[in-house]
């Protein structure tokens, strides 16, 4: 029995919340620090006004592609993904809200080159267009300034990397006023640190949204009539040019497979909604990542990790932190019931029964 199979079995015995992945030790560079000049940067000033919403675009260079975290190299993407990275626009963002909710401790732990993940928050009660910035283990670092959120509407998840971080020169009067519900840290303005990240807003990210146990059942392929399913997948393949819409690659035995995409939103403690977003063409490798639970149980942990590293340009440590967070989210979502919304199917909605999801490989 593999280590991951044992972990899954542990989760079955002890219930949701018991399933985790162990993180490896930090790299030597992470323990001793780094030199910011070792990395290509778009934002060259060492001290920035935290209230500035300045952004910049640049022509992608070899440095953008070969960026490393300290002394840890990142896997080289395959040629189609490299072309997507080169073609994607680069945006530099000064993260807002880093002085609230004790986020300064997290910011001071960040290093130039560390990966971050941006996520839209459509249910944010203050701003439904808000985009949050997270560490790879899921801690919130802050938000994209409101003046820039319109540039990050193409993808729900956006890949980013720390461009610069450090003390910021400003007066106490310049500190952003907190929004309702946020707590200001009792810290001197001189001790505040800023965080600047580089993102590629239109570059698809390879992410994991495991289906909660409370909506397991059969898959949509089994629910829809054969002629309808064949029409859907053929249309999906043709729209994508028979290439993966995330990494641009193709499989060896078959080019791509048709994958359902869902969005999970918790509107309150008692109301949770799973919304069908559409179909996407994925290569077999990215498809296995989307169904990471089942893939890991079948002994595919190494494949899942390497694909995340190669496509998202993450280090091994970053991919493991993300996997652990994805499993933790799955455990939490499996504790509640979900309302299902298939309105995006149009006239086919009536042909799909609720709780139709694929088995994700849990206990």
PEKAFEN-V923240 format. One record per residue. N is the residue number from 0. D_LAST is the distance of its C-alpha to the last C-alpha in whole Angstrom. Layout:
# PEKAFEN-V923240
n: <N N>
d_last: <D_LAST D_LAST>
This chain:
# PEKAFEN-V923240
n: <0 1 2 3 4 5 6 7 8 9 10 11 12 13 14 15 16 17 18 19 20 21 22 23 24 25 26 27 28 29 30 31 32 33 34 35 36 37 38 39 40 41 42 43 44 45 46 47 48 49 50 51 52 53 54 55 56 57 58 59 60 61 62 63 64 65 66 67 68 69 70 71 72 73 74 75 76 77 78 79 80 81 82 83 84 85 86 87 88 89 90 91 92 93 94 95 96 97 98 99 100 101 102 103 104 105 106 107 108 109 110 111 112 113 114 115 116 117 118 119 120 121 122 123 124 125 126 127 128 129 130 131 132 133 134 135 136 137 138 139 140 141 142 143 144 145 146 147 148 149 150 151 152 153 154 155 156 157 158 159 160 161 162 163 164 165 166 167 168 169 170 171 172 173 174 175 176 177 178 179 180 181 182 183 184 185 186 187 188 189 190 191 192 193 194 195 196 197 198 199 200 201 202 203 204 205 206 207 208 209 210 211 212 213 214 215 216 217 218 219 220 221 222 223 224 225 226 227 228 229 230 231 232 233 234 235 236 237 238 239 240 241 242 243 244 245 246 247 248 249 250 251 252 253 254 255 256 257 258 259 260 261 262 263 264 265 266 267 268 269 270 271 272 273 274 275 276 277 278 279 280 281 282 283 284 285 286 287 288 289 290 291 292 293 294 295 296 297 298 299 300 301 302 303 304 305 306 307 308 309 310 311 312 313 314 315 316 317 318 319 320 321 322 323 324 325 326 327 328 329 330 331 332 333 334 335 336 337 338 339 340 341 342 343 344 345 346 347 348 349 350 351 352 353 354 355 356 357 358 359 360 361 362>
d_last: <14 15 15 12 10 11 10 6 6 9 7 5 9 11 9 10 13 12 11 14 16 19 22 25 29 31 33 37 38 36 37 41 41 42 45 45 48 45 43 45 45 46 47 50 51 50 51 50 50 47 48 49 47 48 46 47 47 47 47 44 45 44 43 41 39 39 39 37 36 38 38 35 35 33 32 35 33 34 38 36 34 37 40 37 38 41 42 40 42 42 42 43 41 42 39 41 40 39 41 39 36 37 36 38 37 34 37 39 36 36 37 39 37 34 31 31 29 31 29 31 30 32 31 33 36 38 38 36 37 36 34 32 32 29 28 26 24 24 27 30 33 35 36 38 42 42 45 43 40 41 41 37 36 35 32 29 28 31 31 34 35 37 41 43 42 44 47 49 52 53 54 53 54 52 48 47 47 43 42 41 38 38 39 42 42 45 46 49 50 51 47 45 44 43 40 41 39 39 37 37 37 36 34 31 28 25 22 18 17 14 13 12 9 13 14 12 14 16 18 22 23 22 24 27 30 30 33 32 29 31 34 31 30 34 35 32 33 37 36 35 37 34 33 30 31 29 30 33 32 31 29 31 30 30 31 28 26 25 23 22 23 22 23 21 24 24 27 27 25 25 25 23 23 22 25 25 27 28 27 27 28 26 27 24 23 23 21 18 18 18 15 14 10 10 13 12 10 13 15 16 16 20 21 19 21 24 24 24 27 29 29 29 31 29 29 26 26 26 23 21 22 21 17 17 18 16 13 15 16 13 11 15 15 12 14 17 18 19 23 23 26 27 31 31 30 34 35 32 30 31 29 26 24 21 18 18 15 14 10 9 7 4 0>
